[in-house]
Amino acid sequence: MAEPTDANDTDQRLRLLIERVERLEEEKKGTADDIRDVYAEAKAVGYDAKIMRQIVRLRKMKPDDRREMEAILDTYKSALGLG
Amino acid sequence: MAEPTDANDTDQRLRLLIERVERLEEEKKGTADDIRDVYAEAKAVGYDAKIMRQIVRLRKMKPDDRREMEAILDTYKSALGLG
């Protein structure tokens, strides 16, 4: 059997890096599917998935940031007559 | 201790669903960070991360779809003088 050349080593290193990315991408897709399943389950028992996504987003924010955003949102709503 | 009311049960169910989503979102973010790390590692040993992302995308496609996309891309490139 021939010794691997430098080019082969490099190809192999690239292949391994690409395959690691691919495995991680698969994992990320699996988790995204799990998230979709939780929302589907929530919907099945009567919750509104769109509102839940908003709640997840709001809970991720710092309270000060959230309050500021809500204040600005109220200002814009008033400006546009969304009473 | 008071019995939980129906409203409390419902609130608790909503909270658990939201918390499951939040854990999964954390997990997804962790995986995305891992992917970024692999690209950083690849870059550190001399690979071009942008090209690697293209390779990952191309490897995900069915060969027929990939060849079709490449043919159309060539057509558009010719049309726009990207020899």
N, CA and C atoms of all chains as a GROMACS GRO file, in nm:
protein
  498
    1MET      N    1   0.085  -0.121   0.000
    1MET     CA    2   0.000   0.000   0.000
    1MET      C    3   0.087   0.124   0.000
    2ALA      N    4   0.053   0.219  -0.083
    2ALA     CA    5   0.132   0.342  -0.093
    2ALA      C    6   0.113   0.430   0.030
    3GLU      N    7   0.216   0.504   0.063
    3GLU     CA    8   0.205   0.605   0.169
    3GLU      C    9   0.111   0.717   0.122
    4PRO      N   10   0.033   0.772   0.209
    4PRO     CA   11  -0.048   0.885   0.165
    4PRO      C   12   0.041   1.003   0.128
    5THR      N   13   0.009   1.068   0.021
    5THR     CA   14   0.084   1.188  -0.016
    5THR      C   15   0.036   1.304   0.069
    6ASP      N   16   0.108   1.416   0.065
    6ASP     CA   17   0.065   1.536   0.137
    6ASP      C   18  -0.072   1.583   0.088
    7ALA      N   19  -0.092   1.575  -0.045
    7ALA     CA   20  -0.220   1.620  -0.101
    7ALA      C   21  -0.334   1.537  -0.044
    8ASN      N   22  -0.311   1.404  -0.034
    8ASN     CA   23  -0.416   1.318   0.023
    8ASN      C   24  -0.446   1.353   0.168
    9ASP      N   25  -0.340   1.382   0.244
    9ASP     CA   26  -0.359   1.421   0.384
    9ASP      C   27  -0.446   1.546   0.392
   10THR      N   28  -0.416   1.641   0.303
   10THR     CA   29  -0.491   1.766   0.304
   10THR      C   30  -0.636   1.743   0.264
   11ASP      N   31  -0.656   1.661   0.159
   11ASP     CA   32  -0.792   1.628   0.119
   11ASP      C   33  -0.868   1.564   0.234
   12GLN      N   34  -0.800   1.475   0.303
   12GLN     CA   35  -0.862   1.402   0.414
   12GLN      C   36  -0.899   1.499   0.526
   13ARG      N   37  -0.812   1.595   0.552
   13ARG     CA   38  -0.840   1.692   0.658
   13ARG      C   39  -0.962   1.776   0.623
   14LEU      N   40  -0.967   1.818   0.496
   14LEU     CA   41  -1.082   1.896   0.450
   14LEU      C   42  -1.210   1.813   0.462
   15ARG      N   43  -1.200   1.685   0.419
   15ARG     CA   44  -1.318   1.598   0.426
   15ARG      C   45  -1.368   1.584   0.569
   16LEU      N   46  -1.276   1.567   0.662
   16LEU     CA   47  -1.316   1.550   0.802
   16LEU      C   48  -1.382   1.676   0.857
   17LEU      N   49  -1.329   1.790   0.820
   17LEU     CA   50  -1.388   1.917   0.865
   17LEU      C   51  -1.530   1.932   0.809
   18ILE      N   52  -1.544   1.904   0.680
   18ILE     CA   53  -1.676   1.913   0.615
   18ILE      C   54  -1.775   1.816   0.682
   19GLU      N   55  -1.727   1.696   0.710
   19GLU     CA   56  -1.816   1.597   0.771
   19GLU      C   57  -1.857   1.636   0.913
   20ARG      N   58  -1.765   1.702   0.985
   20ARG     CA   59  -1.803   1.751   1.119
   20ARG      C   60  -1.912   1.856   1.107
   21VAL      N   61  -1.895   1.948   1.011
   21VAL     CA   62  -2.000   2.050   0.990
   21VAL      C   63  -2.132   1.981   0.957
   22GLU      N   64  -2.126   1.881   0.869
   22GLU     CA   65  -2.249   1.814   0.827
   22GLU      C   66  -2.320   1.745   0.944
   23ARG      N   67  -2.242   1.681   1.030
   23ARG     CA   68  -2.303   1.617   1.146
   23ARG      C   69  -2.369   1.721   1.236
   24LEU      N   70  -2.299   1.833   1.257
   24LEU     CA   71  -2.355   1.938   1.343
   24LEU      C   72  -2.479   2.001   1.280
   25GLU      N   73  -2.477   2.016   1.147
   25GLU     CA   74  -2.594   2.070   1.078
   25GLU      C   75  -2.715   1.976   1.096
   26GLU      N   76  -2.688   1.845   1.088
   26GLU     CA   77  -2.793   1.746   1.110
   26GLU      C   78  -2.852   1.761   1.251
   27GLU      N   79  -2.760   1.777   1.347
   27GLU     CA   80  -2.799   1.791   1.488
   27GLU      C   81  -2.886   1.916   1.505
   28LYS      N   82  -2.845   2.025   1.440
   28LYS     CA   83  -2.919   2.151   1.449
   28LYS      C   84  -3.058   2.135   1.389
   29LYS      N   85  -3.064   2.063   1.276
   29LYS     CA   86  -3.192   2.038   1.212
   29LYS      C   87  -3.282   1.954   1.302
   30GLY      N   88  -3.222   1.854   1.368
   30GLY     CA   89  -3.298   1.769   1.460
   30GLY      C   90  -3.359   1.852   1.573
   31THR      N   91  -3.279   1.943   1.627
   31THR     CA   92  -3.328   2.028   1.736
   31THR      C   93  -3.438   2.121   1.687
   32ALA      N   94  -3.420   2.176   1.565
   32ALA     CA   95  -3.524   2.262   1.507
   32ALA      C   96  -3.654   2.183   1.491
   33ASP      N   97  -3.642   2.055   1.450
   33ASP     CA   98  -3.761   1.971   1.437
   33ASP      C   99  -3.827   1.949   1.573
   34ASP      N  100  -3.744   1.929   1.677
   34ASP     CA  101  -3.798   1.910   1.812
   34ASP      C  102  -3.876   2.035   1.856
   35ILE      N  103  -3.821   2.153   1.823
   35ILE     CA  104  -3.888   2.278   1.860
   35ILE      C  105  -4.024   2.285   1.789
   36ARG      N  106  -4.025   2.250   1.660
   36ARG     CA  107  -4.149   2.250   1.586
   36ARG      C  108  -4.251   2.154   1.651
   37ASP      N  109  -4.201   2.038   1.699
   37ASP     CA  110  -4.290   1.941   1.764
   37ASP      C  111  -4.351   1.998   1.890
   38VAL      N  112  -4.271   2.072   1.969
   38VAL     CA  113  -4.326   2.130   2.093
   38VAL      C  114  -4.437   2.230   2.060
   39TYR      N  115  -4.414   2.312   1.958
   39TYR     CA  116  -4.518   2.408   1.918
   39TYR      C  117  -4.643   2.335   1.868
   40ALA      N  118  -4.623   2.226   1.795
   40ALA     CA  119  -4.737   2.148   1.745
   40ALA      C  120  -4.816   2.090   1.862
   41GLU      N  121  -4.743   2.042   1.962
   41GLU     CA  122  -4.807   1.987   2.081
   41GLU      C  123  -4.885   2.097   2.154
   42ALA      N  124  -4.825   2.215   2.164
   42ALA     CA  125  -4.890   2.328   2.231
   42ALA      C  126  -5.018   2.366   2.157
   43LYS      N  127  -5.009   2.368   2.024
   43LYS     CA  128  -5.124   2.402   1.942
   43LYS      C  129  -5.236   2.300   1.963
   44ALA      N  130  -5.195   2.173   1.973
   44ALA     CA  131  -5.293   2.065   1.988
   44ALA      C  132  -5.372   2.078   2.118
   45VAL      N  133  -5.311   2.139   2.223
   45VAL     CA  134  -5.385   2.158   2.349
   45VAL      C  135  -5.441   2.300   2.359
   46GLY      N  136  -5.439   2.374   2.247
   46GLY     CA  137  -5.513   2.499   2.244
   46GLY      C  138  -5.433   2.627   2.252
   47TYR      N  139  -5.298   2.618   2.260
   47TYR     CA  140  -5.220   2.742   2.266
   47TYR      C  141  -5.191   2.795   2.126
   48ASP      N  142  -5.168   2.924   2.118
   48ASP     CA  143  -5.137   2.990   1.992
   48ASP      C  144  -4.985   2.994   1.975
   49ALA      N  145  -4.934   2.921   1.877
   49ALA     CA  146  -4.789   2.905   1.860
   49ALA      C  147  -4.720   3.039   1.830
   50LYS      N  148  -4.789   3.123   1.752
   50LYS     CA  149  -4.730   3.251   1.715
   50LYS      C  150  -4.709   3.339   1.839
   51ILE      N  151  -4.808   3.340   1.926
   51ILE     CA  152  -4.796   3.417   2.050
   51ILE      C  153  -4.688   3.357   2.140
   52MET      N  154  -4.680   3.223   2.144
   52MET     CA  155  -4.575   3.159   2.225
   52MET      C  156  -4.436   3.200   2.176
   53ARG      N  157  -4.420   3.209   2.044
   53ARG     CA  158  -4.290   3.251   1.990
   53ARG      C  159  -4.256   3.394   2.035
   54GLN      N  160  -4.360   3.477   2.042
   54GLN     CA  161  -4.338   3.613   2.091
   54GLN      C  162  -4.295   3.612   2.237
   55ILE      N  163  -4.358   3.524   2.316
   55ILE     CA  164  -4.324   3.513   2.458
   55ILE      C  165  -4.179   3.468   2.475
   56VAL      N  166  -4.139   3.367   2.395
   56VAL     CA  167  -4.001   3.319   2.402
   56VAL      C  168  -3.904   3.433   2.373
   57ARG      N  169  -3.939   3.513   2.273
   57ARG     CA  170  -3.855   3.627   2.235
   57ARG      C  171  -3.850   3.730   2.348
   58LEU      N  172  -3.966   3.759   2.408
   58LEU     CA  173  -3.972   3.859   2.516
   58LEU      C  174  -3.894   3.813   2.639
   59ARG      N  175  -3.904   3.683   2.673
   59ARG     CA  176  -3.835   3.631   2.791
   59ARG      C  177  -3.684   3.631   2.773
   60LYS      N  178  -3.640   3.632   2.646
   60LYS     CA  179  -3.496   3.631   2.618
   60LYS      C  180  -3.435   3.770   2.642
   61MET      N  181  -3.521   3.873   2.638
   61MET     CA  182  -3.471   4.010   2.651
   61MET      C  183  -3.449   4.048   2.797
   62LYS      N  184  -3.355   4.140   2.820
   62LYS     CA  185  -3.340   4.199   2.954
   62LYS      C  186  -3.466   4.281   2.982
   63PRO      N  187  -3.516   4.278   3.108
   63PRO     CA  188  -3.640   4.349   3.141
   63PRO      C  189  -3.638   4.495   3.095
   64ASP      N  190  -3.526   4.565   3.116
   64ASP     CA  191  -3.518   4.705   3.072
   64ASP      C  192  -3.535   4.718   2.921
   65ASP      N  193  -3.467   4.631   2.848
   65ASP     CA  194  -3.478   4.633   2.701
   65ASP      C  195  -3.621   4.603   2.658
   66ARG      N  196  -3.682   4.507   2.727
   66ARG     CA  197  -3.819   4.470   2.692
   66ARG      C  198  -3.913   4.588   2.715
   67ARG      N  199  -3.898   4.652   2.832
   67ARG     CA  200  -3.986   4.766   2.862
   67ARG      C  201  -3.964   4.880   2.763
   68GLU      N  202  -3.839   4.902   2.725
   68GLU     CA  203  -3.812   5.008   2.629
   68GLU      C  204  -3.878   4.976   2.495
   69MET      N  205  -3.860   4.849   2.452
   69MET     CA  206  -3.920   4.810   2.324
   69MET      C  207  -4.071   4.826   2.328
   70GLU      N  208  -4.132   4.786   2.441
   70GLU     CA  209  -4.277   4.796   2.452
   70GLU      C  210  -4.324   4.942   2.450
   71ALA      N  211  -4.244   5.029   2.512
   71ALA     CA  212  -4.280   5.172   2.514
   71ALA      C  213  -4.274   5.229   2.372
   72ILE      N  214  -4.167   5.193   2.300
   72ILE     CA  215  -4.153   5.242   2.162
   72ILE      C  216  -4.266   5.187   2.075
   73LEU      N  217  -4.294   5.057   2.094
   73LEU     CA  218  -4.403   4.994   2.019
   73LEU      C  219  -4.534   5.069   2.043
   74ASP      N  220  -4.563   5.105   2.170
   74ASP     CA  221  -4.685   5.179   2.202
   74ASP      C  222  -4.687   5.314   2.130
   75THR      N  223  -4.571   5.381   2.129
   75THR     CA  224  -4.563   5.511   2.061
   75THR      C  225  -4.597   5.496   1.913
   76TYR      N  226  -4.536   5.396   1.850
   76TYR     CA  227  -4.560   5.375   1.707
   76TYR      C  228  -4.706   5.338   1.682
   77LYS      N  229  -4.762   5.254   1.772
   77LYS     CA  230  -4.902   5.214   1.756
   77LYS      C  231  -4.993   5.336   1.763
   78SER      N  232  -4.967   5.424   1.861
   78SER     CA  233  -5.047   5.547   1.873
   78SER      C  234  -5.035   5.629   1.746
   79ALA      N  235  -4.910   5.644   1.699
   79ALA     CA  236  -4.886   5.726   1.580
   79ALA      C  237  -4.964   5.675   1.460
   80LEU      N  238  -4.985   5.544   1.456
   80LEU     CA  239  -5.052   5.485   1.340
   80LEU      C  240  -5.198   5.450   1.369
   81GLY      N  241  -5.248   5.501   1.482
   81GLY     CA  242  -5.390   5.481   1.514
   81GLY      C  243  -5.428   5.338   1.546
   82LEU      N  244  -5.328   5.256   1.590
   82LEU     CA  245  -5.360   5.119   1.634
   82LEU      C  246  -5.391   5.124   1.782
   83GLY      N  247  -5.508   5.177   1.814
   83GLY     CA  248  -5.547   5.197   1.954
   83GLY      C  249  -5.553   5.065   2.026
   84MET      N  250  -5.212   2.375   5.237
   84MET     CA  251  -5.180   2.426   5.103
   84MET      C  252  -5.302   2.413   5.013
   85ALA      N  253  -5.331   2.516   4.938
   85ALA     CA  254  -5.449   2.516   4.851
   85ALA      C  255  -5.428   2.421   4.734
   86GLU      N  256  -5.538   2.362   4.691
   86GLU     CA  257  -5.535   2.283   4.568
   86GLU      C  258  -5.507   2.377   4.450
   87PRO      N  259  -5.433   2.332   4.351
   87PRO     CA  260  -5.417   2.418   4.235
   87PRO      C  261  -5.551   2.435   4.164
   88THR      N  262  -5.576   2.554   4.120
   88THR     CA  263  -5.698   2.576   4.042
   88THR      C  264  -5.674   2.530   3.899
   89ASP      N  265  -5.776   2.522   3.819
   89ASP     CA  266  -5.761   2.489   3.678
   89ASP      C  267  -5.671   2.590   3.608
   90ALA      N  268  -5.691   2.718   3.643
   90ALA     CA  269  -5.611   2.824   3.581
   90ALA      C  270  -5.462   2.802   3.609
   91ASN      N  271  -5.431   2.763   3.734
   91ASN     CA  272  -5.291   2.738   3.768
   91ASN      C  273  -5.234   2.621   3.690
   92ASP      N  274  -5.315   2.516   3.675
   92ASP     CA  275  -5.270   2.400   3.597
   92ASP      C  276  -5.237   2.443   3.454
   93THR      N  277  -5.324   2.527   3.400
   93THR     CA  278  -5.305   2.572   3.262
   93THR      C  279  -5.180   2.658   3.252
   94ASP      N  280  -5.164   2.751   3.347
   94ASP     CA  281  -5.044   2.835   3.348
   94ASP      C  282  -4.919   2.748   3.355
   95GLN      N  283  -4.924   2.645   3.439
   95GLN     CA  284  -4.809   2.557   3.456
   95GLN      C  285  -4.779   2.482   3.327
   96ARG      N  286  -4.884   2.439   3.259
   96ARG     CA  287  -4.863   2.366   3.134
   96ARG      C  288  -4.798   2.456   3.029
   97LEU      N  289  -4.846   2.579   3.022
   97LEU     CA  290  -4.788   2.675   2.928
   97LEU      C  291  -4.642   2.701   2.962
   98ARG      N  292  -4.615   2.718   3.093
   98ARG     CA  293  -4.477   2.745   3.136
   98ARG      C  294  -4.383   2.630   3.097
   99LEU      N  295  -4.430   2.506   3.116
   99LEU     CA  296  -4.347   2.391   3.082
   99LEU      C  297  -4.319   2.384   2.932
  100LEU      N  298  -4.420   2.414   2.852
  100LEU     CA  299  -4.401   2.412   2.707
  100LEU      C  300  -4.299   2.519   2.666
  101ILE      N  301  -4.315   2.640   2.721
  101ILE     CA  302  -4.222   2.750   2.690
  101ILE      C  303  -4.080   2.710   2.732
  102GLU      N  304  -4.068   2.650   2.850
  102GLU     CA  305  -3.934   2.614   2.898
  102GLU      C  306  -3.870   2.504   2.812
  103ARG      N  307  -3.953   2.414   2.760
  103ARG     CA  308  -3.898   2.312   2.668
  103ARG      C  309  -3.844   2.379   2.542
  104VAL      N  310  -3.922   2.473   2.489
  104VAL     CA  311  -3.876   2.546   2.371
  104VAL      C  312  -3.744   2.616   2.403
  105GLU      N  313  -3.737   2.680   2.518
  105GLU     CA  314  -3.617   2.756   2.554
  105GLU      C  315  -3.494   2.666   2.566
  106ARG      N  316  -3.512   2.548   2.626
  106ARG     CA  317  -3.399   2.455   2.636
  106ARG      C  318  -3.353   2.412   2.497
  107LEU      N  319  -3.449   2.383   2.409
  107LEU     CA  320  -3.415   2.340   2.273
  107LEU      C  321  -3.348   2.454   2.196
  108GLU      N  322  -3.394   2.576   2.217
  108GLU     CA  323  -3.332   2.693   2.150
  108GLU      C  324  -3.186   2.708   2.196
  109GLU      N  325  -3.163   2.686   2.326
  109GLU     CA  326  -3.026   2.690   2.379
  109GLU      C  327  -2.939   2.586   2.311
  110GLU      N  328  -2.996   2.464   2.299
  110GLU     CA  329  -2.926   2.353   2.237
  110GLU      C  330  -2.891   2.387   2.091
  111LYS      N  331  -2.988   2.446   2.022
  111LYS     CA  332  -2.966   2.482   1.881
  111LYS      C  333  -2.857   2.587   1.870
  112LYS      N  334  -2.859   2.683   1.963
  112LYS     CA  335  -2.757   2.787   1.964
  112LYS      C  336  -2.619   2.725   1.992
  113GLY      N  337  -2.614   2.629   2.084
  113GLY     CA  338  -2.488   2.561   2.114
  113GLY      C  339  -2.432   2.492   1.992
  114THR      N  340  -2.520   2.426   1.917
  114THR     CA  341  -2.476   2.356   1.795
  114THR      C  342  -2.428   2.456   1.691
  115ALA      N  343  -2.500   2.567   1.678
  115ALA     CA  344  -2.459   2.671   1.582
  115ALA      C  345  -2.320   2.724   1.620
  116ASP      N  346  -2.295   2.739   1.752
  116ASP     CA  347  -2.163   2.783   1.798
  116ASP      C  348  -2.056   2.679   1.762
  117ASP      N  349  -2.090   2.551   1.778
  117ASP     CA  350  -1.996   2.444   1.743
  117ASP      C  351  -1.961   2.450   1.594
  118ILE      N  352  -2.064   2.476   1.511
  118ILE     CA  353  -2.040   2.486   1.367
  118ILE      C  354  -1.945   2.601   1.338
  119ARG      N  355  -1.970   2.715   1.403
  119ARG     CA  356  -1.883   2.830   1.385
  119ARG      C  357  -1.739   2.794   1.426
  120ASP      N  358  -1.724   2.716   1.534
  120ASP     CA  359  -1.591   2.675   1.579
  120ASP      C  360  -1.519   2.590   1.475
  121VAL      N  361  -1.593   2.498   1.410
  121VAL     CA  362  -1.530   2.413   1.309
  121VAL      C  363  -1.481   2.500   1.193
  122TYR      N  364  -1.562   2.596   1.150
  122TYR     CA  365  -1.519   2.684   1.041
  122TYR      C  366  -1.397   2.767   1.084
  123ALA      N  367  -1.396   2.811   1.210
  123ALA     CA  368  -1.281   2.888   1.259
  123ALA      C  369  -1.155   2.803   1.257
  124GLU      N  370  -1.171   2.676   1.298
  124GLU     CA  371  -1.059   2.582   1.298
  124GLU      C  372  -1.009   2.561   1.154
  125ALA      N  373  -1.104   2.544   1.062
  125ALA     CA  374  -1.069   2.524   0.920
  125ALA      C  375  -0.993   2.645   0.866
  126LYS      N  376  -1.042   2.763   0.902
  126LYS     CA  377  -0.979   2.886   0.858
  126LYS      C  378  -0.836   2.895   0.913
  127ALA      N  379  -0.821   2.853   1.038
  127ALA     CA  380  -0.690   2.859   1.104
  127ALA      C  381  -0.586   2.772   1.034
  128VAL      N  382  -0.632   2.662   0.969
  128VAL     CA  383  -0.537   2.577   0.897
  128VAL      C  384  -0.537   2.608   0.747
  129GLY      N  385  -0.601   2.720   0.708
  129GLY     CA  386  -0.583   2.769   0.573
  129GLY      C  387  -0.698   2.748   0.476
  130TYR      N  388  -0.810   2.689   0.524
  130TYR     CA  389  -0.924   2.673   0.433
  130TYR      C  390  -1.009   2.798   0.429
  131ASP      N  391  -1.083   2.814   0.319
  131ASP     CA  392  -1.173   2.928   0.302
  131ASP      C  393  -1.312   2.886   0.349
  132ALA      N  394  -1.359   2.950   0.456
  132ALA     CA  395  -1.484   2.908   0.519
  132ALA      C  396  -1.605   2.930   0.427
  133LYS      N  397  -1.599   3.037   0.349
  133LYS     CA  398  -1.711   3.067   0.260
  133LYS      C  399  -1.726   2.957   0.153
  134ILE      N  400  -1.612   2.914   0.099
  134ILE     CA  401  -1.616   2.807  -0.001
  134ILE      C  402  -1.662   2.676   0.064
  135MET      N  403  -1.616   2.651   0.188
  135MET     CA  404  -1.660   2.530   0.257
  135MET      C  405  -1.811   2.528   0.275
  136ARG      N  406  -1.869   2.645   0.307
  136ARG     CA  407  -2.016   2.652   0.321
  136ARG      C  408  -2.084   2.618   0.189
  137GLN      N  409  -2.022   2.661   0.078
  137GLN     CA  410  -2.079   2.627  -0.053
  137GLN      C  411  -2.072   2.477  -0.077
  138ILE      N  412  -1.959   2.417  -0.037
  138ILE     CA  413  -1.943   2.272  -0.053
  138ILE      C  414  -2.049   2.196   0.027
  139VAL      N  415  -2.070   2.241   0.151
  139VAL     CA  416  -2.171   2.176   0.236
  139VAL      C  417  -2.308   2.183   0.168
  140ARG      N  418  -2.337   2.300   0.111
  140ARG     CA  419  -2.466   2.318   0.043
  140ARG      C  420  -2.474   2.227  -0.080
  141LEU      N  421  -2.366   2.219  -0.158
  141LEU     CA  422  -2.367   2.137  -0.280
  141LEU      C  423  -2.380   1.988  -0.246
  142ARG      N  424  -2.313   1.944  -0.138
  142ARG     CA  425  -2.318   1.802  -0.100
  142ARG      C  426  -2.456   1.762  -0.049
  143LYS      N  427  -2.534   1.862  -0.004
  143LYS     CA  428  -2.668   1.834   0.047
  143LYS      C  429  -2.767   1.809  -0.068
  144MET      N  430  -2.732   1.860  -0.187
  144MET     CA  431  -2.823   1.849  -0.300
  144MET      C  432  -2.814   1.712  -0.367
  145LYS      N  433  -2.925   1.668  -0.430
  145LYS     CA  434  -2.920   1.548  -0.513
  145LYS      C  435  -2.832   1.581  -0.634
  146PRO      N  436  -2.750   1.482  -0.682
  146PRO     CA  437  -2.660   1.510  -0.794
  146PRO      C  438  -2.730   1.572  -0.914
  147ASP      N  439  -2.850   1.522  -0.949
  147ASP     CA  440  -2.923   1.579  -1.064
  147ASP      C  441  -2.957   1.726  -1.039
  148ASP      N  442  -3.004   1.755  -0.919
  148ASP     CA  443  -3.040   1.894  -0.886
  148ASP      C  444  -2.916   1.983  -0.890
  149ARG      N  445  -2.806   1.928  -0.840
  149ARG     CA  446  -2.682   2.006  -0.838
  149ARG      C  447  -2.638   2.038  -0.981
  150ARG      N  448  -2.639   1.935  -1.067
  150ARG     CA  449  -2.597   1.956  -1.206
  150ARG      C  450  -2.688   2.055  -1.276
  151GLU      N  451  -2.818   2.045  -1.248
  151GLU     CA  452  -2.912   2.138  -1.311
  151GLU      C  453  -2.882   2.281  -1.264
  152MET      N  454  -2.861   2.296  -1.132
  152MET     CA  455  -2.833   2.428  -1.078
  152MET      C  456  -2.706   2.485  -1.140
  153GLU      N  457  -2.603   2.399  -1.154
  153GLU     CA  458  -2.476   2.446  -1.209
  153GLU      C  459  -2.490   2.486  -1.356
  154ALA      N  460  -2.576   2.412  -1.430
  154ALA     CA  461  -2.598   2.446  -1.571
  154ALA      C  462  -2.668   2.582  -1.582
  155ILE      N  463  -2.768   2.603  -1.498
  155ILE     CA  464  -2.842   2.731  -1.502
  155ILE      C  465  -2.748   2.844  -1.461
  156LEU      N  466  -2.668   2.818  -1.358
  156LEU     CA  467  -2.570   2.918  -1.312
  156LEU      C  468  -2.477   2.957  -1.426
  157ASP      N  469  -2.428   2.855  -1.501
  157ASP     CA  470  -2.339   2.883  -1.615
  157ASP      C  471  -2.410   2.970  -1.719
  158THR      N  472  -2.538   2.938  -1.746
  158THR     CA  473  -2.615   3.016  -1.843
  158THR      C  474  -2.623   3.162  -1.800
  159TYR      N  475  -2.658   3.182  -1.674
  159TYR     CA  476  -2.671   3.320  -1.622
  159TYR      C  477  -2.536   3.390  -1.624
  160LYS      N  478  -2.430   3.316  -1.590
  160LYS     CA  479  -2.296   3.378  -1.591
  160LYS      C  480  -2.260   3.423  -1.732
  161SER      N  481  -2.287   3.337  -1.832
  161SER     CA  482  -2.260   3.375  -1.973
  161SER      C  483  -2.340   3.498  -2.009
  162ALA      N  484  -2.469   3.498  -1.973
  162ALA     CA  485  -2.558   3.608  -2.008
  162ALA      C  486  -2.505   3.740  -1.952
  163LEU      N  487  -2.439   3.731  -1.838
  163LEU     CA  488  -2.392   3.853  -1.773
  163LEU      C  489  -2.243   3.876  -1.791
  164GLY      N  490  -2.185   3.798  -1.884
  164GLY     CA  491  -2.044   3.820  -1.917
  164GLY      C  492  -1.948   3.785  -1.805
  165LEU      N  493  -1.991   3.695  -1.714
  165LEU     CA  494  -1.898   3.648  -1.610
  165LEU      C  495  -1.827   3.525  -1.664
  166GLY      N  496  -1.735   3.549  -1.758
  166GLY     CA  497  -1.667   3.438  -1.825
  166GLY      C  498  -1.591   3.355  -1.727
   0.00000   0.00000   0.00000
